[in-house]
Structures are given as structure tokens and as C-alpha cells.
């Protein structure tokens, strides 16, 4: 999901003053991340949530544990190779390995991730569209 001028147009906020657009887009991004995280955590055990948080926080102990549980050399995985390419490096840092593991973790533990995100995006857009006149009136004050 890209938060840009097209998003603002889609939700009826393209007339926001320029100095308010980036602030609003940042808030929308933050709200989306919070809602997706909340929705994603539903149905997960505390251990699963802790493991995912460890991966996201680049906790080396968690990363080592998850890598060993993969039972494969992650360095040959096309997803990992694409990450290296996107960062323009040949070897991964803890952050890149963590990003790779977060993708693999989600694939394993929340295979419906894309549907969850799309549902949250659709709900957020609908809420913003409904409140657009109120938001614009608040900015004009």
C-alpha cells in the first residue's frame, strides 16, 4: 500500500493543504501498521508473538533459533537473494536476515496475510472517506 497523492485522491483528501499532506499520510501509515499488527496477532500464541517480535527487533538469539528451525540454507532461497539484490549487497546483515525471516515467518504462521492486509486497508480507506469532510473542515479552521 502506497501512501501518496493517489491515496489522498482515492479517500477524498486531495485538497488537503500541501503542508498537511505528509503529516496525514504518515498518520495513515502508522494507523495501518497498528491495525495490521493487531489483526495479525489474533489467533497466535504468546510464544508465536514473542518470536515474531524477536525477529522484528533483530534479536540475534531469536534469529539464530529461527534459522536453525528452517532446516535449510536460507542463503539459497530466492526471497533472500532478492532482498540482497534490493539492498545492493552480497552478504546479509542481521537486519536483512531478520527481514527475510519475517517474510518466512508470516508465510508459515499467517498465510492469509495478504487478505488480512487488504481487509484492513479497505476498512481504513472507508473510514477516511467517511470522515473526509470532517477532516478537511478541521484543517480549514
Secondary structure, 3 states (H helix, E strand, C coil): CCCCHHHHHHCCCCCCCHHHHHHHHHHHHHHHHHHHHHHHHCCCCHHHHHHHHHHHCCCHHHHHHHHHHHCCCHHHCHHHHHHHHHHCCCCCCHHHHHHHHHHHHHHHHCCCHHHHHHHHHHHHHHHHHHHHHHHHHHHHC
